[in-house]
Amino acid sequence: MEVTTILDVLKSTSGDLTAVALILFVVFSFYLKRNDTDIANVTSIGKLQTEQLSTLISQNIQLAEELHAVRKELTEAYKIIDDMRDRITELEEVLKRKST
């Protein structure tokens, strides 16, 4: 319906009915506006959560890369420690042979 048609119908009805129709229209308008605001809030919250999630994912990836690098360094350090342990054992055996 067009606005002019609605206005013609309201003019032809009684004053009480017109007042009730206008009140219903105003209430419905407020409801739609509030609903629109709620949708906008939910949308903005959703966008914020998406941004935070992508930030967390990138931080997780970065931490995983750093963890991999640390594990690699630890593996190399343990190899050096094992080599030193083997060398110490050899030196102890050499000392035992010389002392006997």
Secondary structure, DSSP 4 states (H G I P E B T S, - for coil): --HHHHHHHHHHS-HHHHHHHHHHHHHHHHHHHHHHHHHHHHHHHHHHHHHHHHHHHHHHHHHHHHHHHHHHHHHHHHHHHHHHHHHHHHHHHHHHHHH-
